[in-house]
Amino acid sequence: MTHLDNLIEEICSLSNYFTSDNSRVKSSSLLGGDCGILLVHSLLHEHMPNLDTKNFLEQKVHSLISFIEAESSLSASYCDGLAGVGWLLLYLQEKSLINLAADDFFADLDVFLVDSLDQYLAERNHDLLHGALGVGLYFLKRNNHSQVEKIIDYLYINCDKSDLEIKWASWDKNSEQHVYNFGLAHGHAGILYFLGKCCKGKIGVRVCKIMINGIINFYFNNRHDDAQSSAIFPSIVKVGDYKRLMGNKGHSRLAWCYGDLGVLHTIYLLSDWLDDKELNSCVLNLLVQVSYRRDKNTVLIDDAQFCHGSSGAAIIFHNLFRLTANTSFREASSYWINETLSMKNEKDNSILGYRFNMGKFGYMPNTDLLCGIGGVLISYLFYKDMDIHNWNECVFLA
């Protein structure tokens, strides 16, 4: 089990760091910048209401809006643009954590995002983090059904309907080819999440269910051979190489962004929203199987970040324990929290001893939500008190 004293000590240390930060905003990125720090502060306020975090939130929001108004070029995306900003401000309003005279702000934001959505769809960019689906999440929260229906229609018109599967090809910059992407952050699991949220909101339910059933077939038609593989599903398959992978040998990381954990958690949520008991039972059994994966050579976890590190695995397994009360998930969450704690280097003074794998830039200190200590602190807070969980929707876990 987790060393609770160490966990509480880390929460205090990281909380002090964030609450001592100044309120000047340097980016409007939700998952990769200062905007996401607002979510961290909202959770600190809920966990430790004695901290002066509400006043800090108000200052930071006004600084954020001033930053946006001064910028000449802004992204529309959910990850690092105004769709994510809008979503978070609506969330903070719902929680009564800010009091924003927001009618004019949101009216102007809607105009910008409608135009941006049309551009994304014209470019056939339906990426969840960086394209149309992310803008759709804002419009879902805004209850703008007409824009959501526009995305549903686009997905249905542009999908590949064959062999009882429904799928979409996307361009992969690394291989410079069209691929079928199985991940949550950029692939079919992200589409499933969006369509599930539409069904939950009673928007385009009939068409959404047709696509959901076809995507589920797509996943299970491409299942690896359990006896030969560390993973159930692939991460990416090139369109030119596409064949049913049932029975093949394969591997993928254990992560939120790619791999079985993010995919199966999404399908589990979907089965609950649609009250599909057969699918629910099947996916729950697979998730228990995934919870025992610990081999560092196959999980590919080498830092503490949320996106594809130990804190992300801890959060997802803890959320599954909250939803199911299955102790396998509690044990897996404890394991990954302990791994996260162990990744702090006491001798490293750069941002409290944590460094994160930033790809070609190497291992670096980072404060953001997706790849930095923002996500680490959230994992510690959630593990300590899973009753505070509404923030999960921000990262597609609710």
RALINTA-V152299 format. One line per field, one symbol per residue. burial: + if it has 24 or more other ideal C-beta (glycine too) atoms within 12 Angstrom, else -. Layout:
burial = ???
//
This chain:
burial = -+----+--++-+++-+++-+-+-+-++++++++++++++++++++++--+-++-++++++++++-++-----++++++++++++++++++++-+-++-+----++--++-+++-++--++---++++++++++++++++++-+--++++++-+++-+++----++++-++-------+++++++++++++++++++++++-++--+++-++++++++++++++----+++++++++----+--+----+++++++++++++++++++++++++----+---++-++++++-+-----+++-++++++++++++++++++++++---+++-++++++++++-++------+++++++-----+-++++++++++++++++++++-+-++-++++++++
//
